[in-house]
Amino acid sequence: SCTMSFHRSALEELIKSVRASEETPKSLKIVVGGYSFIQKPELWKEVGADGSAKNAKEAIALASRLVN
C-alpha cells in the first residue's frame, strides 16, 4: 500500500527488487493499493505492479483473476 505520493519511489524500488530476486517465482503477481492508487488509477502500471485494488475485497477478486 502506498498512501503518500512521496513513497512512490520506494515502492518502485521494492517492486524492482522483488522481481529481480532469483528466489522470486516468475509467476509472482504484485497487487498494490492505497490513496495514491485511488487518486491515479493507472499508477500501478508506472510502479511495475500487476494491478491495483481500492479495498481488500477488490484485491482478492483481482488476485484471483491474475492467477487463473
C-alpha positions, -999 to +999 in steps of 0.1 A: +000+000+000+012+035-008-008+063+008+016+092+004+029+100-031+064+107-018+067+070-010+062+061-047+099+058-055+105+035-025+076+013-037+090+012-073+124+001-059+108-025-037+089-040-067+120-040-089+140-057-061+114-084-056+111-091-093+149-091-097+155-117-069+165-151-081+142-165-054+111-148-068+090-171-090+084-155-124+046-162-119+045-139-088+018-112-091+020-079-072-011-060-063-009-025-049-034-002-032-037+029-011-047+065-016-021+072-043-036+045-065-072+057-059-061+092-069-043+080-100-058+047-111-032+038-137-003+044-113+001+006-107+015+003-142+041+030-136+054+013-104+056-021-121+028-039-103+003-062-119-028-044-108-044-022-081-074-025-058-093+000-038-100-024-009-095-059+003-125-073-014-113-059-048-078-071-041-090-107-036-110-106-068-081-092-087-056-117-073-080-145-083-082-132-119-044-127-121-036-163-110-063-180-131 
